[in-house]
Amino acid sequence: MPQWLGKSRGNKLGYQIFVFVVSKLGVRSAYLLLRFVVFYFVLFSRSSTPHVLDYFRKRHHYRFLKASLHLYRNYYVFGQTLLDKIVVMAGIKNSFTFHFDGEENLKEIVRLGNGGILLSGHVGNWEIAGQMLSGLNTRVNVVMFDGEHQQIKKYLNKVTDRTFHVIVIRNDLSHVYEIGQALQNNELVCMHADRFVEGAKTFSKDFLGSPALFPQGPFAIASSFNVPVSFVYAFKETSTHYHFFGSTLSLRKGNISKHDYAEQLANDFVISLENKMRQYPDQWFNYYNFWETAA
């Protein structure tokens, strides 16, 4: 099974240093500091570096030297997205610009009045996308595992101001009730559809040339509540520019069963995600063997 445990990496001191640099010297100075930090991860992050290299070599068929250059680029862009998240959520002055493709699709969800589900993956910059959605005049809920180290989360809560509500995934499935309540209030519910923890039900789908496992949960929830679904992403295109995508809406119709529609949604999502990874290969941020499956 893919060895992801629902936890984020990093430590409180690292966040403090970068927040200080960003607030006092600006985001570009923080980017410069980040370049040195990235060299450390390239050389010493044994838990993730081999998997990222495999991703570039096996999924994009890069030769070793090119894959190594993209490995550095991947870590660097990932660090930039974390810094950008802090800058935007803390209200620090910045020069970020955004381009929207498909914003009308998300406005249509709000207009229909039944709420909607937005599916994405650990690619690009999801939390900055959540900030963009604040202009839709409805509450945005983000469903996530509560796996961040508590001291980091406590510190970031002091320096950032999230404009979305977090629904924590719980073993007693109470998060499903919260999702239902949000949809009844015509709110948007955002979920990642590319990771799962051990024991969760999965779909096996061909992704970037090999079978990979995707969680059934997000697609089953979307099918059960039968509300409009859009696939959304926010990718970093330059140091200061992001491109937001919101796909056309999907909705279960006719006599199609909930399970069949959930699998259809999964198929469509995997195709969408693969297309985006062909376009933005450096912004794949699943740092484990995503294609490892049970025997």
N, C-alpha and C positions, 0 to 999 in steps of 0.2 A: 504494500500500500504506500502511496506517497507520504513521506515522513514530514508532514506539517502538523504542528501541535497547537495551532491557534494562538501563538504568541508573537509579539513584535520584538525586534532586536534594538539594542542601544542601551544607554544609561543616562541617568539624570544629569550628571556632570557634562556629558557631551551636548545635551540639549541646552544647558545653561550657557555654555561657551558660545554656541552658535546664535542663540537669542541675543546675547550681549553684543556680539559682533554685528549682527543685523541691525539692532536698534541704535548702536552708536556709530557704526561705520558704513552701513548700507548693505544691500543684498549682494552687490558685486564684490565687495571685500570678503563677504562670507563665501561666495563662490570660489574666490582665490584660495582661501583657507581649505575649502573642501577638496581642492585638487590634491593637496598633500595627504589628506585623510584617505582619499580614494586609493592612493598608492599602497597604503597600509593594508586595505581590504583586499586589493588585488593579490598582494604577496602572502597574506597570512590568514585570509578567511577560508579555511579548508572546508568548512561546512557548506559553502555556497559556490565558490569559484569553479570547482569541477563541473557542477550542474549548469552553470551559466555558459561555460565553454562548450559543453555538450549541446546546449540549446542552439548556439550559433553554428556549430559544426554539423550537427545532425539535422536540425530543422531548417536552417538556411544554407547549409552546404558551403560554409566559408572555410577556406584553408586556415591552418593554425595561426599564422601571423595576423590575418584579417580578423579571425575570431578573437584573438588576444586584444587587438585594438578596440573591438566592439565590447569586450568585457569591461575594459576601462571606461568606455563611453556609457555603458549600462549603469555601472556603479555611480558615475558622476551625475548622470541625469536623475537617477533615483535620489541622490543626495540633494540635488537642486529642487526636486519636487517636494521634499520634506521641508526645505527652507522656505520655498514659496508658500507652502501651506501655513507655516508659522507667520510669515509676513502678512498674508491676506487675512488670516483669522485673528491676528493681534491688532489689525488696523494700522500697521506700519506703512508710512508713505512709500509708494512704489509706482513703477511705470508699466505695469502689466496691462496687456491688451488681450481681447478675446474675440474670436469669431465663432458664430453659432450656425451650425447646419442642423436643421430639424427642430428648431425652437418651437415652430408652429405645431409640431406634433405633441409636445408637452403641454402647450396651451390648450390644445384640443382635449386632452385628458381632463384638465380642470374644468373646461366648458361643459363636458358631458356630465359632470356632477357625481360620479360614482367612485372617485379615487382612481389610482392607477399604480402599477408596479414598474419600476425601472431596474433593469438588470445590467450589471457591468462585471468587470473582472479586475484583478490586481495588475492593472496596466495603466499607463498614463498617471494622472493625478486625480484620483476619485474625490478627495476631500475638497479640492479647489472647485471641482464640478459641483459639489454640494452647495458651495457658496454662490455659484452662478444661478442655481435654481431658486434662490431666495426671491427673485423677481417675478415668480409665477403667482404670487398672491395666494399661496396656500402653504400649510406646514409641510416640511420635508422631513421624513423619518429615514434613518439609516440603520439597517439591521446588521449587527456585527457580533463576533465573538468577543467576550470581555477578557482577551488574552494579553493585553498590554500590561507590563509591569506597573504596579500600582503607584510607585513613587514617580514614574515618568508621567503617568496620566494626571496625577495630582498636580505636578508642576505645570504641565501644559494647560490645565484648566485655569491656572492663575494668569497666564499670559495670552490666552486666546479666547475668542468669543464665537463659539459655534452658532450658526444660524439654523442648524437642523437638530432634530431630536434623535437620540440614539435609543434603539430598541435592542436590548441585549438578548442573545440566543441563550435559552436556559434548558436544562434537561427535562423540566416538567412541561415543556412546550407552552408555557404561559405567553411566550413571545408571539405565538400564533394568534392568541386572543387580542394582544395589543395591535397586531397588524390589522386584524378585522375591524377594530375600533377606529383605527386611523383611516381605513378605506371608507367606512361609513361616514366619516367626517369630510370626505372628499379631499383627503390628503394624499401625498405621494409617498410611496414606500420603496426605498432603494436597497437592493441586495446584490452582493457578489455571488456569481454563479460559477466560479471556477475552483473553489477550494472546499474541502470537507475534512472532518475529523474521523478517526478510525471508528468503524461501526455504522457510519451513515450509509444510507442507500445511494447507489450511484448508477449512472448511465455510462456505458463504454462507447466512446465516439472517436472516429478517426480525426486527428487534429495535427496539422503540420506533418503529415506523413506517417504517423503511427497511432495506435489506439491509446487513448488517455481516459481517465475517469473524471466525470463531472457529477456534482451532487444533484440528486433528484429533488431535494427539498425546495429550492427556489422556484423550480418549474411546477412542482406539484401545488405549491401555495398559489401561484399565479393562476393555475388551472381551476383550483377549487373555488377561489373567490370570483373567478370569471370577470375580471376587470381589464381594461386596456393595459397592454404591456409594450414598453419601448426599451431597446438596447441603447445605453448611453455610455459615452466615453469623453474624456478630456485629455488631449495629448499636447505635450510641450513641443512647439515647433521652432522657437528661437529662445534666447535667454529671457525674453520678456513677453512672449506671445504664446497663447494657448488656443487650440482648435477644439471646439465642443461639437459632439455628434449626438443626435437623437433620432433613432430610426422611426420609420412609419409604424403605426400601431397594429398590434395583433390582438385578437379577441376570439375566444372559443365560440364557434357557431354550429348550428345544425345538431346532428346526432352524434358527433364525435365524443368519445368517452373522455373522462378527465385524464386517465393515464395516457391515452393516445395523444391528447393535445399537449400534455406535459412533455412527452417525448418529441413531438413536433417542434415545440418551443425550444427544447434542448438542441435539436438539429439546427434550427435557424440561428440560435445563439452561437453555436460552435463555428458555423460558417462565417457569421459576422465577426467573431473574435479572430478567426484565422485571417480574414481579409485585413483587419486592422494591424495584425502582427506582421503581415507582409509589408504594410505601408510604414509602420513604426517599429521595426524589429528591436531597437535599443530600449524600448519602454515596456519590456516584459519583466515583471518584478516578483515572480514566483521562484524563490531561491531554494528549491529542493528538486528532487527528481520527479518532475510532474508526470512523466510517462511511465513510471514504474507501476506495474499492476500486480495483483495477486496471481499466484501460479494457477 
